[in-house]
Amino acid sequence: MSLKRIGAAAAAVVVLLLAAYGGFLGHRSRHPVSVAPDGRYPVGRAAQEIADRSRTDELAPVGGNPRVLSVWLWYPAASTGSAATYAPGAWAGLRRYGWGQTAFARIATGTFDDVPFASGTFPLVVLLPGMGLSAPQYQALAASIASRGYVVAGVTPTYSAALSVIAAQPVRASAAGSVLTGPGEARLTAVWAADAQFAARQVGVLLGTHVNRAQIVYVGHGLGGAVALEACRGDSACAGAADLEGAPSGKVVSAGLRRPLLMLGSSLPPTGQSLLAASGDSAWAYTIAGARSYDFTDYGAYWLAAPVRAVLPLGNPRTLAIAADYLGAFLPVAVWGAQWRPPSISGVREADMLSR
């Protein structure tokens, strides 16, 4: 056989293999995945846009406009209804990897659009995403918290998230909203903390008696975790804060937090050591063996093809469930003064402290 024929045969084999792999990806991406909660309440979901007219948006590419935020709400519901789709409208742009990940239409949220609230008044959890991420990418965690009897307000930081949706239109990150070096991180922390506090106030107004505005807990992931601590420090209504895989920064590190505090991640950063040393006795830190940053997001819940998973910061597939269990144990401590009883889970241990 000539070299030309050998080359043609090899090319045909490669084409067949690629076609077979493409077929596998298309088939696998259509497998259903559930991020449904398992608490005692059914969970309603709604979305709201809020404008803070007291602030000019310093992250916007064009100046002079007020800061506008997209807020997703998850809440204890009185009944079920129409199933909430995972990424409605322009939010479908969050799907980045095509056939290399679960199709959003195949993700069951286990939540219901705009159904009535359950009777009662519930504590408010303000949920802040990691840098570049959006609140809808934390639906598994948010719905889990809501199903245990909390209203969750997920805040997407406009112009810092790779995608937000305002007035049904996609809004991308800006240069000013993406700087995490030097004074850029301090600037973003201040802007996001103001976002979180404003969202807490506005949700309290919008939802009225459904929310206890004196029981607010800030929870964040990555940069959002650092922001959660700062937002709590500056809010007299804050009952506590939780930082998931974030490095604390700002004044809270030296001042400490005199409210219940939980840190959970792959390791305890040096600023976390300083924060815990400066905080009160109701401050705890735990590490999860093998955890990586994206494990705390919905990326940890749905399928990703091996090449995609290899380049994303994903590690322990149990991290998302562990985070939900630890937050489920922490929130009653923060809002009702319950005794701290950490879940006993293999691979999770109290972080080593250099000093306290």
Secondary structure by P-SEA (a helix, b strand, c coil): ccaaaaaaaaaaaaaaaaaaaaaaaaaaaaccccccccccbbbbbbbbbbbcccccccccccccccbbbbbbbbcccccccccccccccccccccccccccccccccccccccccccccbbbbbbbbbbccccccccaaaaaaaaaaabbbbbbbcccccccccccccbbbbbcccccccccaaaaaaaaaaaaaaaaaaaaaaaaacccccccbbbbbbccaaaaaaaaaaaacccccccccccccccccccccccccbbbbbcccccaaaaaaaaaccccbbbbbbcccccccccccccccccaaaaaaccccccaaaaaaaaaaaaccccccccccccccccccccccccccc
